[in-house]
Amino acid sequence: MDKFRDRSYNMTIQTRHHEQSAMPELSETDRRILAALTEDARLPVTALAERLKLSRTTVSTRLERLIAEGTIRKFTILTRTAEEAAVRAVMMVELQGSLSRQVIRALRAIPEVASLHSTNGAWDLVAEIRAADLRDFDRVLRVIRDIPGVLNSETSLLLDSLL
C-alpha cells in the first residue's frame, strides 16, 4: 500500500539550521523530489516517480528517509480561506503557567489561528492569526483574550509581505 498516495495536503518543508547534529546531505534526487512536492504535494508517489523518471520504490524509500531524518517535518493543509485572509496578524501571548496546556488546546481549536509557537522572553506564545476582515479579526481577539489562563497579549497587524 502506498502510504503517500492519498495525501491531499500542501507540504511544509522545514530544514534544521544551527543544530548540533549535522543535517544529512541532500542528493540531487532528494532535491528533485522536494522541489516537485513543494510545487504539488498532492502528487501520488506513482505520479511523482513518473514525473521525475524514477522508480516508485526509489521515490517511496527516499520520502520515508526524508521524513525519518526530519528534512520533511510535517504535512499541513493550506485552505483557500487562509490564503485569502484579508487580515493577518501576529499575537504574542503571556500565559498563566498552570493553565498553559489548556490555553494551547483552546488556541489550536480556533480556525483563524494559522500557526502557534512557544517562545522565550517576555511572551510565552506567538500566534499567527488570519481573519476574513476586521470584524472577524476583532472577534478572534476577544475569543483569545477570554481564554482562562491568557494573562496578557500584544497583537501586531501584518501590513505587507516583503519576501
DSSP file (Angstrom, degrees, kcal/mol; ACC not computed):
  #  RESIDUE AA STRUCTURE BP1 BP2  ACC     N-H-->O    O-->H-N    N-H-->O    O-->H-N    TCO  KAPPA ALPHA  PHI   PSI    X-CA   Y-CA   Z-CA
    1    1 A M              0   0    0      0, 0.0     2,-1.0     0, 0.0     3,-0.0   0.000 360.0 360.0 360.0 131.6    0.0    0.0    0.0
    2    2 A D    >   -     0   0    0      1,-0.2     3,-1.3     2,-0.1     4,-0.4  -0.711 360.0-166.3 -84.8 103.6    1.4    3.4   -1.0
    3    3 A K  T 3  S+     0   0    0     -2,-1.0    -1,-0.2     1,-0.3     3,-0.1   0.640  85.0  49.9 -70.7 -13.1    1.1    5.4    2.2
    4    4 A F  T >  S+     0   0    0      1,-0.1     3,-1.3     2,-0.1    -1,-0.3   0.536  86.1  90.4 -97.2  -8.1    1.8    8.7    0.4
    5    5 A R  T <  S+     0   0    0     -3,-1.3    -2,-0.1     1,-0.3    -1,-0.1   0.867  88.6  41.1 -61.0 -42.8   -0.9    8.2   -2.3
    6    6 A D  T 3  S+     0   0    0     -4,-0.4     2,-0.8    -3,-0.1    -1,-0.3   0.262  78.5 123.7 -95.7  13.7   -3.9    9.8   -0.6
    7    7 A R    <   +     0   0    0     -3,-1.3     2,-0.3     1,-0.1    -3,-0.0  -0.640  31.7 177.3 -76.1 111.4   -2.2   12.8    0.9
    8    8 A S        +     0   0    0     -2,-0.8     2,-0.3     2,-0.1    34,-0.2  -0.447  41.0 116.0-109.9  57.9   -4.0   15.8   -0.4
    9    9 A Y        -     0   0    0     32,-0.3     2,-0.4    -2,-0.3    68,-0.2  -0.797  69.5-116.5-119.4 159.0   -2.0   18.3    1.6
   10   10 A N  E     -A   76   0A   0     66,-1.6    66,-1.9    -2,-0.3     2,-0.4  -0.813  42.0-127.7 -86.7 142.3    0.3   21.2    0.8
   11   11 A M  E     -A   75   0A   0     26,-0.5     2,-0.6    -2,-0.4    64,-0.2  -0.771  12.8-153.0-101.9 136.2    3.7   20.3    2.2
   12   12 A T  E     -A   74   0A   0     62,-1.2    62,-0.9    -2,-0.4     2,-0.7  -0.930  11.7-161.8-101.8 118.7    5.8   22.4    4.5
   13   13 A I  E     +A   72   0A   0     -2,-0.6     2,-0.4    59,-0.1    59,-0.2  -0.899  14.4 175.7-103.4 114.8    9.5   21.6    4.1
   14   14 A Q        -     0   0    0     -2,-0.7     2,-0.3    57,-0.5    59,-0.1  -0.966  11.7-158.8-120.0 134.0   11.4   22.8    7.0
   15   15 A T        -     0   0    0     -2,-0.4     2,-0.4    57,-0.1    56,-0.1  -0.803  22.5-111.2-111.3 155.7   15.1   22.2    7.5
   16   16 A R        -     0   0    0     -2,-0.3     2,-0.4     3,-0.0     7,-0.2  -0.694  33.7-170.3 -86.9 132.8   17.2   22.3   10.6
   17   17 A H        +     0   0    0     -2,-0.4     5,-0.0     1,-0.2     0, 0.0  -0.951  62.4   2.8-122.1 143.5   19.7   25.1   11.0
   18   18 A H  S    S+     0   0    0     -2,-0.4     2,-0.2     1,-0.2    -1,-0.2   0.827  86.0 146.3  57.0  38.3   22.4   25.6   13.5
   19   19 A E        -     0   0    0      2,-0.2    -1,-0.2    -3,-0.1     4,-0.1  -0.670  58.8-119.6 -98.8 161.2   21.8   22.3   15.3
   20   20 A Q  S    S+     0   0    0     -2,-0.2     2,-0.4     2,-0.1    -1,-0.1   0.920  98.7  67.1 -66.8 -43.2   24.5   20.3   17.0
   21   21 A S  S    S-     0   0    0      1,-0.1    -2,-0.2    -3,-0.0     2,-0.1  -0.642  94.6-116.3 -81.1 134.2   23.8   17.2   14.8
   22   22 A A        -     0   0    0     -2,-0.4    -2,-0.1     1,-0.1    -1,-0.1  -0.426  26.0-117.1 -71.6 140.3   24.7   17.8   11.2
   23   23 A M        -     0   0    0     -7,-0.2    -1,-0.1    -2,-0.1     3,-0.1  -0.582  37.4-103.0 -75.3 136.6   21.8   17.6    8.7
   24   24 A P        -     0   0    0      0, 0.0     2,-0.1     0, 0.0    -1,-0.1  -0.274  40.5-103.7 -59.4 144.4   22.2   14.8    6.2
   25   25 A E        -     0   0    0      1,-0.1     2,-0.5    -3,-0.1    -3,-0.0  -0.448  32.5-129.9 -67.2 139.7   23.4   16.0    2.8
   26   26 A L        -     0   0    0     -2,-0.1     2,-0.1    -3,-0.1    -1,-0.1  -0.799  17.8-139.9 -93.0 132.5   20.6   16.0    0.2
   27   27 A S     >  -     0   0    0     -2,-0.5     4,-2.4     1,-0.1     5,-0.2  -0.338  29.5-103.2 -79.6 169.4   21.3   14.3   -3.1
   28   28 A E  H  > S+     0   0    0      1,-0.2     4,-2.2     2,-0.2     5,-0.1   0.883 125.1  52.9 -59.5 -38.7   20.2   15.7   -6.4
   29   29 A T  H  > S+     0   0    0      2,-0.2     4,-2.4     1,-0.2    -1,-0.2   0.917 107.7  50.4 -64.2 -43.8   17.4   13.1   -6.4
   30   30 A D  H  > S+     0   0    0      1,-0.2     4,-2.7     2,-0.2    -2,-0.2   0.925 110.8  49.6 -59.6 -44.5   16.2   14.2   -3.0
   31   31 A R  H  X S+     0   0    0     -4,-2.4     4,-2.6     1,-0.2    -1,-0.2   0.889 110.1  50.5 -62.6 -39.9   16.2   17.9   -4.1
   32   32 A R  H  X S+     0   0    0     -4,-2.2     4,-2.3     2,-0.2    -1,-0.2   0.904 111.2  48.6 -65.4 -40.8   14.2   17.0   -7.2
   33   33 A I  H  X S+     0   0    0     -4,-2.4     4,-2.4     2,-0.2     5,-0.2   0.940 113.4  46.8 -63.6 -47.4   11.7   15.1   -5.1
   34   34 A L  H  X S+     0   0    0     -4,-2.7     4,-2.3     1,-0.2    -2,-0.2   0.896 111.8  51.0 -62.8 -40.4   11.4   18.0   -2.6
   35   35 A A  H  X S+     0   0    0     -4,-2.6     4,-1.6     2,-0.2    -1,-0.2   0.920 111.6  47.2 -63.6 -43.2   11.0   20.6   -5.5
   36   36 A A  H  X S+     0   0    0     -4,-2.3     4,-2.2     1,-0.2    -2,-0.2   0.901 114.3  46.7 -66.1 -40.5    8.3   18.5   -7.1
   37   37 A L  H  < S+     0   0    0     -4,-2.4   -26,-0.5     2,-0.2    -1,-0.2   0.828 107.9  56.0 -72.2 -30.9    6.4   18.1   -3.8
   38   38 A T  H  < S+     0   0    0     -4,-2.3     3,-0.3    -5,-0.2    -1,-0.2   0.880 111.0  45.6 -65.2 -36.3    6.8   21.8   -3.0
   39   39 A E  H  < S+     0   0    0     -4,-1.6    -2,-0.2     1,-0.2     2,-0.2   0.896 139.8   0.2 -71.4 -41.9    5.1   22.5   -6.3
   40   40 A D    ><  +     0   0    0     -4,-2.2     3,-1.4    -5,-0.1    -1,-0.2  -0.699  60.3 179.6-153.1  92.9    2.3   19.9   -5.8
   41   41 A A  T 3  S+     0   0    0     -3,-0.3   -32,-0.3     1,-0.3    -4,-0.1   0.540  77.4  73.1 -74.1  -5.7    2.4   17.9   -2.6
   42   42 A R  T 3   +     0   0    0    -34,-0.2    -1,-0.3    -5,-0.1   -32,-0.1   0.479  67.2 122.3 -86.3  -1.6   -0.8   16.0   -3.6
   43   43 A L    <   -     0   0    0     -3,-1.4   -36,-0.1    -7,-0.1     2,-0.1  -0.405  65.2-125.8 -62.5 127.6    1.1   14.0   -6.2
   44   44 A P     >  -     0   0    0      0, 0.0     4,-2.7     0, 0.0     5,-0.2  -0.396  26.1-110.0 -66.1 155.0    0.8   10.3   -5.6
   45   45 A V  H  > S+     0   0    0      1,-0.2     4,-2.9     2,-0.2     5,-0.2   0.882 119.0  54.8 -55.5 -40.3    4.1    8.5   -5.4
   46   46 A T  H  > S+     0   0    0      1,-0.2     4,-2.2     2,-0.2    -1,-0.2   0.925 111.0  43.7 -61.3 -45.1    3.5    6.8   -8.7
   47   47 A A  H  > S+     0   0    0      2,-0.2     4,-2.7     1,-0.2    -1,-0.2   0.881 113.2  52.2 -67.9 -38.1    2.9   10.1  -10.5
   48   48 A L  H  X S+     0   0    0     -4,-2.7     4,-2.2     2,-0.2    -2,-0.2   0.920 109.8  49.0 -62.3 -44.2    5.9   11.7   -8.7
   49   49 A A  H  X>S+     0   0    0     -4,-2.9     5,-2.6    -5,-0.2     4,-0.8   0.913 112.3  48.4 -62.3 -43.2    8.1    8.8   -9.9
   50   50 A E  H ><5S+     0   0    0     -4,-2.2     3,-0.8     3,-0.2    -2,-0.2   0.938 111.1  50.0 -61.2 -47.0    6.8    9.2  -13.5
   51   51 A R  H 3<5S+     0   0    0     -4,-2.7    -1,-0.2     1,-0.2    -2,-0.2   0.881 118.3  38.4 -60.2 -39.2    7.4   12.9  -13.5
   52   52 A L  H 3<5S-     0   0    0     -4,-2.2    -1,-0.2    -5,-0.2    -2,-0.2   0.446 108.8-122.0 -92.9  -0.9   10.9   12.5  -12.2
   53   53 A K  T <<5S+     0   0    0     -3,-0.8     2,-0.3    -4,-0.8    -3,-0.2   0.926  70.8 125.9  57.4  47.5   11.6    9.4  -14.3
   54   54 A L      < -     0   0    0     -5,-2.6    -1,-0.2    -6,-0.1     2,-0.1  -0.832  67.2 -93.0-125.1 164.7   12.4    7.4  -11.1
   55   55 A S     >  -     0   0    0     -2,-0.3     4,-2.1     1,-0.1     5,-0.2  -0.480  29.9-122.4 -76.3 153.6   11.1    4.1   -9.9
   56   56 A R  H  > S+     0   0    0      1,-0.2     4,-2.7     2,-0.2     5,-0.2   0.877 114.2  54.7 -60.8 -38.3    8.1    4.2   -7.5
   57   57 A T  H  > S+     0   0    0      2,-0.2     4,-2.7     1,-0.2     5,-0.2   0.906 106.8  50.2 -63.0 -42.8   10.3    2.2   -5.0
   58   58 A T  H  > S+     0   0    0      2,-0.2     4,-2.5     1,-0.2    -2,-0.2   0.939 113.1  45.4 -61.5 -47.3   13.1    4.8   -5.1
   59   59 A V  H  X S+     0   0    0     -4,-2.1     4,-2.6     2,-0.2    -2,-0.2   0.928 114.6  48.0 -63.1 -45.6   10.7    7.7   -4.6
   60   60 A S  H  X S+     0   0    0     -4,-2.7     4,-2.3     2,-0.2    -2,-0.2   0.916 113.4  47.3 -62.5 -44.5    8.9    5.9   -1.7
   61   61 A T  H  X S+     0   0    0     -4,-2.7     4,-2.1     2,-0.2    -1,-0.2   0.917 113.0  48.6 -63.6 -44.1   12.2    4.9    0.0
   62   62 A R  H  X S+     0   0    0     -4,-2.5     4,-2.9    -5,-0.2     5,-0.2   0.911 110.6  51.0 -64.1 -42.5   13.6    8.4   -0.3
   63   63 A L  H  X S+     0   0    0     -4,-2.6     4,-2.3     1,-0.2     5,-0.2   0.931 109.5  50.2 -60.6 -45.3   10.4   10.0    1.1
   64   64 A E  H  X S+     0   0    0     -4,-2.3     4,-2.6     1,-0.2    -1,-0.2   0.905 113.1  46.7 -59.2 -41.4   10.4    7.7    4.1
   65   65 A R  H  X S+     0   0    0     -4,-2.1     4,-2.7     2,-0.2     6,-0.3   0.913 110.0  52.4 -67.5 -43.2   14.1    8.6    4.7
   66   66 A L  H  X>S+     0   0    0     -4,-2.9     6,-1.8     1,-0.2     5,-1.5   0.869 113.8  44.5 -61.1 -36.4   13.4   12.4    4.3
   67   67 A I  H ><5S+     0   0    0     -4,-2.3     3,-0.9    -5,-0.2    -2,-0.2   0.935 113.5  49.3 -71.3 -47.0   10.6   12.1    6.8
   68   68 A A  H 3<5S+     0   0    0     -4,-2.6    -2,-0.2     1,-0.3    -1,-0.2   0.862 112.0  48.9 -61.5 -37.0   12.7    9.9    9.3
   69   69 A E  H 3<5S-     0   0    0     -4,-2.7    -1,-0.3    -5,-0.1    -2,-0.2   0.611 115.2-115.8 -79.7 -11.8   15.7   12.3    9.1
   70   70 A G  T <<5S+     0   0    0     -3,-0.9    -3,-0.2    -4,-0.5   -56,-0.1   0.538  82.5 120.7  90.1   6.3   13.5   15.3    9.7
   71   71 A T  S   <S+     0   0    0     -5,-1.5     2,-0.7     1,-0.3   -57,-0.5   0.942  83.3  41.6 -66.9 -45.7   14.0   17.1    6.4
   72   72 A I  E    S+A   13   0A   0     -6,-1.8    -2,-0.3   -59,-0.2    -1,-0.3  -0.916  77.5 173.9 -96.6 112.7   10.3   16.8    5.8
   73   73 A R  E     -     0   0A   0     -2,-0.7     2,-0.3   -61,-0.5    -1,-0.2   0.761  54.4  -8.8 -96.9 -27.4    8.9   17.7    9.2
   74   74 A K  E     -A   12   0A   0    -62,-0.9   -62,-1.2     2,-0.0     2,-0.5  -0.989  50.0-130.5-164.7 158.3    5.2   17.9    8.6
   75   75 A F  E     -A   11   0A   0     -2,-0.3     2,-0.3   -64,-0.2   -64,-0.2  -0.958  34.8-174.7-109.9 132.5    2.4   17.9    6.1
   76   76 A T  E     -A   10   0A   0    -66,-1.9   -66,-1.6    -2,-0.5     2,-0.5  -0.887  24.9-122.0-129.3 159.4   -0.1   20.7    6.5
   77   77 A I        -     0   0    0     -2,-0.3     2,-0.6   -68,-0.2   -68,-0.1  -0.875  19.5-165.7 -99.8 129.7   -3.4   21.8    5.0
   78   78 A L        -     0   0    0     -2,-0.5     2,-0.1     4,-0.0   -67,-0.0  -0.944  14.4-157.6-115.7 108.6   -3.5   25.2    3.4
   79   79 A T     >  -     0   0    0     -2,-0.6     4,-1.9     1,-0.1     5,-0.2  -0.439  27.1-118.0 -86.4 159.5   -7.1   26.2    2.8
   80   80 A R  H  > S+     0   0    0      1,-0.2     4,-2.2     2,-0.2     5,-0.1   0.886 115.6  57.2 -60.8 -38.7   -8.3   28.8    0.3
   81   81 A T  H  4 S+     0   0    0      1,-0.2     4,-0.4     2,-0.2    -1,-0.2   0.913 106.1  49.1 -59.1 -43.6   -9.7   30.9    3.2
   82   82 A A  H >4 S+     0   0    0      1,-0.2     3,-0.8     2,-0.2    -1,-0.2   0.896 111.8  49.0 -64.1 -39.7   -6.2   31.0    4.9
   83   83 A E  H 3< S+     0   0    0     -4,-1.9    -1,-0.2     1,-0.2    -2,-0.2   0.856 115.5  43.9 -66.9 -34.2   -4.6   32.1    1.6
   84   84 A E  T 3< S+     0   0    0     -4,-2.2    -1,-0.2    -5,-0.2    -2,-0.2   0.314  77.9 141.5 -95.6   7.8   -7.2   34.8    1.0
   85   85 A A    <   -     0   0    0     -3,-0.8    47,-0.2    -4,-0.4    48,-0.1  -0.287  38.6-159.3 -56.1 126.0   -7.3   36.1    4.6
   86   86 A A  S    S+     0   0    0     45,-0.5     2,-0.5    46,-0.3    46,-0.2   0.790  77.8  48.2 -78.0 -28.6   -7.6   39.9    4.3
   87   87 A V  E     +B  131   0B   0     44,-2.5    44,-3.0    46,-0.1     2,-0.4  -0.962  65.4 176.0-120.7 123.5   -6.3   40.5    7.8
   88   88 A R  E     +B  130   0B   0     -2,-0.5    70,-3.2    70,-0.5     2,-0.3  -0.966   9.1 163.9-124.5 143.0   -3.1   38.8    9.1
   89   89 A A  E     -BC 129 157B   0     40,-2.4    40,-2.9    -2,-0.4     2,-0.5  -0.975  33.3-130.8-152.2 162.9   -1.5   39.5   12.5
   90   90 A V  E     -BC 128 156B   0     66,-2.7    66,-2.8    -2,-0.3     2,-0.5  -0.987  24.4-164.6-117.6 128.5    1.0   38.2   15.0
   91   91 A M  E     -BC 127 155B   0     36,-3.2    36,-3.0    -2,-0.5     2,-0.4  -0.960   7.6-154.5-118.1 126.1   -0.2   37.9   18.6
   92   92 A M  E     -BC 126 154B   0     62,-3.3    62,-2.2    -2,-0.5     2,-0.4  -0.826  18.6-161.6 -95.1 136.8    2.2   37.5   21.5
   93   93 A V  E     -BC 125 153B   0     32,-2.7    31,-2.1    -2,-0.4    32,-2.1  -0.969  14.8-154.0-128.8 132.6    0.5   35.8   24.5
   94   94 A E  E     - C   0 152B   0     58,-3.1    57,-2.4    -2,-0.4    58,-1.2  -0.896  24.7-156.2-100.4 132.0    1.5   35.7   28.2
   95   95 A L  E     - C   0 150B   0     -2,-0.5     2,-0.7    55,-0.2    55,-0.2  -0.738  25.0-119.1-110.7 154.4    0.2   32.6   30.0
   96   96 A Q    >   -     0   0    0     53,-2.6     3,-2.4    -2,-0.3     4,-0.3  -0.855  37.8-134.6 -82.4 117.0   -0.6   31.6   33.5
   97   97 A G  G >  S+     0   0    0     -2,-0.7     3,-1.4     1,-0.3     4,-0.3   0.798  98.3  55.2 -48.8 -43.1    1.8   28.7   33.8
   98   98 A S  G 3  S+     0   0    0      1,-0.3    -1,-0.3     2,-0.1     3,-0.1   0.672 113.5  42.5 -69.4 -14.8   -0.5   26.2   35.4
   99   99 A L  G <> S+     0   0    0     -3,-2.4     4,-2.4    50,-0.1    -1,-0.3   0.234  78.6 111.4-112.4  12.7   -3.1   26.6   32.6
  100  100 A S  H <> S+     0   0    0     -3,-1.4     4,-2.5    -4,-0.3     5,-0.2   0.884  77.0  50.3 -60.0 -41.9   -0.7   26.6   29.6
  101  101 A R  H  > S+     0   0    0     -4,-0.3     4,-2.3     1,-0.2    -1,-0.2   0.900 111.7  48.5 -63.6 -39.8   -1.8   23.2   28.2
  102  102 A Q  H  > S+     0   0    0      2,-0.2     4,-2.3     1,-0.2    -1,-0.2   0.898 111.6  49.9 -66.9 -39.7   -5.4   24.2   28.3
  103  103 A V  H  X S+     0   0    0     -4,-2.4     4,-2.7     2,-0.2     5,-0.2   0.932 110.4  49.8 -64.0 -45.4   -4.7   27.5   26.6
  104  104 A I  H  X S+     0   0    0     -4,-2.5     4,-2.4     1,-0.2    -2,-0.2   0.917 111.1  49.5 -60.7 -43.7   -2.7   25.8   23.9
  105  105 A R  H  X S+     0   0    0     -4,-2.3     4,-1.0     1,-0.2    -1,-0.2   0.916 112.0  48.6 -60.2 -43.0   -5.5   23.3   23.3
  106  106 A A  H  < S+     0   0    0     -4,-2.3     3,-0.4     1,-0.2     4,-0.3   0.905 111.5  49.2 -65.0 -41.7   -8.0   26.2   23.1
  107  107 A L  H >< S+     0   0    0     -4,-2.7     3,-1.5     1,-0.2     6,-0.3   0.892 106.7  55.6 -65.9 -39.2   -5.9   28.2   20.6
  108  108 A R  H 3< S+     0   0    0     -4,-2.4    -1,-0.2     1,-0.3    -2,-0.2   0.778 102.6  58.3 -62.7 -25.6   -5.4   25.1   18.4
  109  109 A A  T 3< S+     0   0    0     -4,-1.0    -1,-0.3    -3,-0.4    -2,-0.2   0.553  84.1  92.5 -82.7  -7.5   -9.2   24.8   18.2
  110  110 A I    X   -     0   0    0     -3,-1.5     3,-1.9    -4,-0.3    30,-0.0  -0.792  67.8-152.1 -90.4 114.6   -9.6   28.4   16.7
  111  111 A P  T 3  S+     0   0    0      0, 0.0    -1,-0.2     0, 0.0    19,-0.0   0.793  91.9  60.6 -58.8 -29.8   -9.6   28.1   12.9
  112  112 A E  T 3  S+     0   0    0     17,-0.1    18,-2.7     1,-0.1     2,-1.1   0.608  79.6  93.4 -76.5 -10.5   -8.2   31.6   12.5
  113  113 A V  E <   +D  129   0B   0     -3,-1.9    16,-0.2    -6,-0.3     3,-0.1  -0.735  55.1 180.0 -82.8 101.9   -5.0   30.7   14.4
  114  114 A A  E     +     0   0B   0     14,-2.1     2,-0.3    -2,-1.1    -1,-0.2   0.821  63.5   1.8 -77.9 -32.9   -2.9   29.7   11.5
  115  115 A S  E     -D  128   0B   0     13,-1.1    13,-2.5    -3,-0.1     2,-0.4  -0.988  60.2-159.0-152.5 156.1    0.3   28.8   13.5
  116  116 A L  E     -D  127   0B   0     -2,-0.3     2,-0.4    11,-0.2    11,-0.2  -0.997  12.3-178.8-142.1 131.7    1.3   28.7   17.1
  117  117 A H  E     -D  126   0B   0      9,-2.5     9,-2.6    -2,-0.4     2,-0.2  -0.988  23.2-134.4-135.2 138.9    4.8   28.8   18.5
  118  118 A S  E     +D  125   0B   0     -2,-0.4     2,-0.3     7,-0.2     7,-0.2  -0.620  36.1 175.0 -82.0 154.0    6.3   28.6   22.0
  119  119 A T        -     0   0    0      5,-1.9     2,-0.2    -2,-0.2     0, 0.0  -0.901  26.5-116.3-149.5 174.5    9.0   31.2   22.6
  120  120 A N        +     0   0    0     -2,-0.3     3,-0.5     2,-0.0     2,-0.3  -0.639  69.4  46.1-110.3 174.6   11.3   32.6   25.2
  121  121 A G  S    S-     0   0    0     -2,-0.2    -2,-0.1     1,-0.2     0, 0.0  -0.657 114.3 -20.4  96.9-152.4   11.4   36.1   26.7
  122  122 A A  S    S+     0   0    0     -2,-0.3     2,-0.3   -28,-0.0    -1,-0.2   0.759 125.5  58.7 -68.8 -26.4    8.5   38.2   27.9
  123  123 A W        -     0   0    0     -3,-0.5   -29,-0.2     1,-0.1    -4,-0.1  -0.815  61.9-159.0-110.1 147.0    5.9   36.3   25.9
  124  124 A D  S    S+     0   0    0    -31,-2.1    -5,-1.9    -2,-0.3     2,-0.3   0.811  76.0  22.5 -90.6 -35.0    5.1   32.6   26.2
  125  125 A L  E     -BD  93 118B   0    -32,-2.1   -32,-2.7    -7,-0.2     2,-0.4  -0.943  56.5-154.9-134.1 153.0    3.4   32.0   22.8
  126  126 A V  E     -BD  92 117B   0     -9,-2.6    -9,-2.5    -2,-0.3     2,-0.4  -0.996  18.4-170.5-125.7 125.2    3.3   33.6   19.4
  127  127 A A  E     -BD  91 116B   0    -36,-3.0   -36,-3.2    -2,-0.4     2,-0.6  -0.942  16.5-144.7-117.5 135.6    0.2   33.0   17.3
  128  128 A E  E     -BD  90 115B   0    -13,-2.5   -14,-2.1    -2,-0.4   -13,-1.1  -0.880  22.5-161.4 -94.8 128.0   -0.3   33.9   13.6
  129  129 A I  E     -BD  89 113B   0    -40,-2.9   -40,-2.4    -2,-0.6     2,-0.4  -0.915  12.1-173.4-114.5 135.8   -3.9   35.0   13.1
  130  130 A R  E     +B   88   0B   0    -18,-2.7     2,-0.3    -2,-0.4   -42,-0.2  -0.985  13.4 173.0-128.5 120.9   -5.6   35.1    9.7
  131  131 A A  E     -B   87   0B   0    -44,-3.0   -44,-2.5    -2,-0.4   -45,-0.5  -0.894  39.1-125.0-129.2 156.7   -9.1   36.6    9.5
  132  132 A A  S    S-     0   0    0     -2,-0.3   -46,-0.3   -47,-0.2     2,-0.3   0.864  87.5 -17.6 -68.5 -37.9  -11.5   37.4    6.7
  133  133 A D  S  > S-     0   0    0    -47,-0.1     4,-2.5   -46,-0.1     5,-0.1  -0.913  78.2 -83.4-157.7 178.9  -12.0   41.1    7.8
  134  134 A L  H  > S+     0   0    0     -2,-0.3     4,-2.7     1,-0.2     5,-0.2   0.852 124.1  54.3 -65.1 -35.2  -11.5   43.4   10.7
  135  135 A R  H  > S+     0   0    0      2,-0.2     4,-1.9     1,-0.2    -1,-0.2   0.931 111.8  44.4 -63.6 -44.6  -14.8   42.5   12.3
  136  136 A D  H  > S+     0   0    0      2,-0.2     4,-2.3     1,-0.2    -2,-0.2   0.897 112.6  53.0 -64.7 -41.1  -13.8   38.8   12.2
  137  137 A F  H  X S+     0   0    0     -4,-2.5     4,-2.4     1,-0.2    -2,-0.2   0.920 107.9  50.2 -59.7 -46.1  -10.3   39.7   13.5
  138  138 A D  H  X S+     0   0    0     -4,-2.7     4,-2.1     1,-0.2    -1,-0.2   0.897 109.6  51.7 -60.1 -41.7  -11.8   41.7   16.4
  139  139 A R  H  X S+     0   0    0     -4,-1.9     4,-2.4     2,-0.2    -1,-0.2   0.922 109.3  49.7 -61.1 -44.9  -14.0   38.6   17.3
  140  140 A V  H  X S+     0   0    0     -4,-2.3     4,-2.6     1,-0.2     5,-0.2   0.910 108.7  52.5 -62.7 -42.8  -10.9   36.3   17.3
  141  141 A L  H  X S+     0   0    0     -4,-2.4     4,-2.6     1,-0.2    -1,-0.2   0.922 110.7  47.6 -58.4 -44.4   -9.0   38.7   19.6
  142  142 A R  H  X S+     0   0    0     -4,-2.1     4,-1.5     2,-0.2    -2,-0.2   0.911 110.8  51.3 -63.9 -41.9  -11.9   38.7   22.0
  143  143 A V  H  < S+     0   0    0     -4,-2.4     4,-0.3     1,-0.2     3,-0.2   0.934 113.1  45.2 -60.5 -46.3  -12.2   34.9   21.9
  144  144 A I  H >< S+     0   0    0     -4,-2.6     3,-1.5     1,-0.2    -2,-0.2   0.924 111.6  51.0 -65.2 -44.4   -8.4   34.5   22.6
  145  145 A R  H 3< S+     0   0    0     -4,-2.6    -1,-0.2     1,-0.3    -2,-0.2   0.750 106.4  56.9 -66.8 -22.5   -8.4   37.1   25.4
  146  146 A D  T 3< S+     0   0    0     -4,-1.5    -1,-0.3    -3,-0.2    -2,-0.2   0.488  78.4 112.7 -85.7  -3.8  -11.3   35.4   27.1
  147  147 A I  S X  S-     0   0    0     -3,-1.5     3,-2.1    -4,-0.3     2,-0.1  -0.561  79.1-113.2 -71.0 125.1   -9.5   32.0   27.3
  148  148 A P  T 3  S+     0   0    0      0, 0.0     3,-0.1     0, 0.0    -1,-0.1  -0.388 104.3  33.8 -58.0 129.5   -8.8   31.2   31.0
  149  149 A G  T 3  S+     0   0    0      1,-0.3   -53,-2.6    -2,-0.1     2,-0.8   0.222  82.9 118.0 105.8 -13.2   -5.0   31.3   31.5
  150  150 A V  E <   +C   95   0B   0     -3,-2.1    -1,-0.3   -55,-0.2   -55,-0.2  -0.797  34.5 172.9 -85.9 110.6   -4.3   34.1   29.0
  151  151 A L  E     -     0   0B   0    -57,-2.4     2,-0.3    -2,-0.8    -1,-0.2   0.846  60.1 -10.1 -87.5 -37.3   -2.9   36.9   31.2
  152  152 A N  E     -C   94   0B   0    -58,-1.2   -58,-3.1     2,-0.0     2,-0.3  -0.985  58.8-170.6-158.9 156.6   -1.8   39.4   28.6
  153  153 A S  E     -C   93   0B   0     -2,-0.3     2,-0.4   -60,-0.2   -60,-0.2  -0.992   9.8-161.2-152.3 157.6   -1.4   39.8   24.8
  154  154 A E  E     -C   92   0B   0    -62,-2.2   -62,-3.3    -2,-0.3     2,-0.4  -0.986  15.4-163.8-140.3 130.7    0.0   42.1   22.2
  155  155 A T  E     -C   91   0B   0     -2,-0.4     2,-0.5   -64,-0.2   -64,-0.2  -0.941   7.3-169.2-123.7 136.6   -1.0   42.0   18.6
  156  156 A S  E     -C   90   0B   0    -66,-2.8   -66,-2.7    -2,-0.4     2,-0.2  -0.988  21.4-131.8-123.4 127.3    0.6   43.5   15.5
  157  157 A L  E     -C   89   0B   0     -2,-0.5     2,-0.7   -68,-0.2   -68,-0.3  -0.529  18.8-130.0 -72.2 141.0   -1.1   43.6   12.1
  158  158 A L        -     0   0    0    -70,-3.2   -70,-0.5    -2,-0.2     3,-0.1  -0.857  27.0-178.4 -92.8 116.9    1.0   42.4    9.2
  159  159 A L        -     0   0    0     -2,-0.7     2,-0.3     1,-0.3    -1,-0.2   0.900  58.9  -3.1 -87.1 -44.7    0.7   45.1    6.6
  160  160 A D        -     0   0    0      0, 0.0     2,-0.5     0, 0.0    -1,-0.3  -0.997  62.7-120.8-151.5 146.8    2.8   43.7    3.7
  161  161 A S        -     0   0    0     -2,-0.3    -3,-0.0     1,-0.1     0, 0.0  -0.804  22.6-175.0 -89.6 127.6    4.9   40.7    2.8
  162  162 A L              0   0    0     -2,-0.5    -1,-0.1     1,-0.1     0, 0.0   0.451 360.0 360.0-102.8  -2.9    8.4   41.8    1.9
  163  163 A L              0   0    0      0, 0.0    -1,-0.1     0, 0.0    -2,-0.0   0.351 360.0 360.0-130.8 360.0    9.8   38.5    1.0
